[in-house]
Amino acid sequence: MLEIVALIYLTRSIGQLALHKGVKPGTWKLYTVLAWFAGEITGLMIGFAIFGVERPIMAVLVGIPCAVGGYHIVKATLERKPDVFTDDINQIGDNLVQ
């Protein structure tokens, strides 16, 4: 349950960042969810390989940080995109002319 709440919060923050970058937020929210689950599944497989099937809690404790890592990969990719700039140079001095 806490994972779902965390994922909702993280997808909202990715959506806001996507709007700031001028790209579709829905696409990046989908990427976030997919990266979260891909990271968690990868982490679970690593956890089961290390600790075995008889200790699933340990595998989950490996899976959660891998899921957060998937989120950070999506966020870093989105942050590298250029920002959307308005044409502020044409607005310089507008407040002086009445």
ABEGO torsion letter per residue (X at the ends): XAAAAAAAAAAAAAAAAAAAAGBBAAAAAAAAAAAAAAAAAAAAAAAAAAAEAABAAAAAAAAAAAAAAAAAAAAAAAAABBBBBBBAAAABGAAABX
